[in-house]
Amino acid sequence: MLDVDLKGVFYCAQAAAPQMIRQAYGKIVNISSALGTGTTPHNTAGSPAGSSAYASAKAAVIQLTKTLARELGPHGINVNCVAPGTFLTPLTGETRTPAEVAEHIAHRTKTVVLNRLGTLEELANAVLFLASDEASYITGHTLYVDGGRTDRCDRRARGLPMLTLYYSPGACSLAPHIALEEAGAPYALQLVSIPKGEQQAPEYLSVNPRGKIPALRTGEGVLTENVAILTYIARSFPQAQLLPEEPIEMARCISHMAWLSNTVHPAFTHIVRPERFATDEAAHANLKATGRQNIWKLLQELDALLAGREWVLGSRYSVADPYTLVIYGWGKGHGMPLEQLDHYTALKDRILRRPAVRRVLEREESRLLQG
Ligand SMILES: N[C@@H](CCC(=O)N[C@@H](CS)C(=O)NCC(=O)O)C(=O)O
């Protein structure tokens, strides 16, 4: 690996430089890699082998480019480098099983702003540009030819802290959990089990003194309230397109989430925690029964507003969808006949087909996966 990817590059330059110096003109374009830039973490999706030899050789090529540019610049020689992202070549399949190739392509497509892998012509064009006189005043430069890798642009790459989601499986924290996964965000999970009452433990109250899940720890402090957390995730990772840009569509998305948070969610609290609404135990049965009626009406309202829509906002998926999915799971968990709600059930099925959603539901062992 080091012989081909590093020594090969060094010896080529060493062989070509004397002739270039004699003619006082030359262009050297080295081939590094996104993995050599130190800004793209090695992601093992579909790439099971270790990459330390490859990454270090490719990083060395970037440093070689910079130092050679300094040494050869006075002789009229430009030395540059390209750092390609993911391009499919015969090697892609030689080092992976077909399933790993598919996983590799799916993952890399998702982590690219342009949402597709590059063609070899596009890479060759970048090299041609640096080799041409169009690039006569560029030297010592590394050109990223990677379709805009989002993991290069992410918080980890920018040295910002990871996001930490405080969650409890099946709770409304499922929505931001899905949003983080959809966004390709770097995040860690911190389990705060509601069944075990951990949301009232001093450790968690120091995070969210209201003792509610979810909370999201950011580099700028802790955020609470689902609507704010979902909006923050969507705005922090705009390439994932989880919140419309146009003010009116953005407001519609927030309006839907606010209604889930301030009306639909509390309706469930009446049946789960009636003691919070009436100290007289005799009233609890009535609170639960009324709560169930209210919830069923709200679920029907949701079903009606989803008629003719692919997603909550119409034709575009947004953070409002996973939040709406959470409510479906709760209705089902309380034995309500959700299957009677055709539009809502169709939305649930569509959301469940999204790979990021499935990963999260499997992680949370969600009952939504049980059909
Ligand atoms: N308004 C808050 C409500 C959060 C909330 O009530 N979360 C529930 C879990 S779904 C919780 O923490 N329950 C524990 C409790 O109330 O003690 C939000 O939308 O984030």
The ligand as a Tripos MOL2 file, in Angstrom:
@<TRIPOS>MOLECULE
LIG
   20    19     1     0     0
SMALL
NO_CHARGES

@<TRIPOS>ATOM
      1 N1        -43.1740   19.2410   25.9520 N.3       1 LIG1
      2 C1        -42.1530   18.2480   26.0300 C.3       1 LIG1
      3 C2        -42.7550   16.9800   26.6180 C.3       1 LIG1
      4 C3        -41.7300   15.9790   26.9180 C.3       1 LIG1
      5 C4        -42.3360   14.7850   27.6570 C.2       1 LIG1
      6 O1        -43.3590   14.8910   28.3360 O.2       1 LIG1
      7 N2        -41.6590   13.6430   27.5130 N.am      1 LIG1
      8 C5        -42.0760   12.4540   28.1650 C.3       1 LIG1
      9 C6        -41.6140   11.2420   27.3670 C.3       1 LIG1
     10 S1        -42.4800   11.0650   25.8700 S.3       1 LIG1
     11 C7        -41.4390   12.3490   29.5350 C.2       1 LIG1
     12 O2        -40.3310   12.7910   29.7300 O.2       1 LIG1
     13 N3        -42.1310   11.7400   30.4760 N.am      1 LIG1
     14 C8        -41.6450   11.5070   31.7720 C.3       1 LIG1
     15 C9        -42.4250   12.2400   32.8120 C.2       1 LIG1
     16 O3        -43.3380   12.9990   32.4710 O.co2     1 LIG1
     17 O4        -42.1060   12.0200   33.9840 O.co2     1 LIG1
     18 C10       -41.5800   17.9930   24.6440 C.2       1 LIG1
     19 O5        -42.3330   18.0770   23.6800 O.co2     1 LIG1
     20 O6        -40.3800   17.7340   24.5260 O.co2     1 LIG1
@<TRIPOS>BOND
     1     1     2 1
     2     2     3 1
     3     2    18 1
     4     3     4 1
     5     4     5 1
     6     5     6 2
     7     5     7 1
     8     7     8 1
     9     8     9 1
    10     8    11 1
    11     9    10 1
    12    11    12 2
    13    11    13 1
    14    13    14 1
    15    14    15 1
    16    15    16 2
    17    15    17 1
    18    18    19 2
    19    18    20 1
@<TRIPOS>SUBSTRUCTURE
     1 LIG1         1 GROUP 0 **** ****
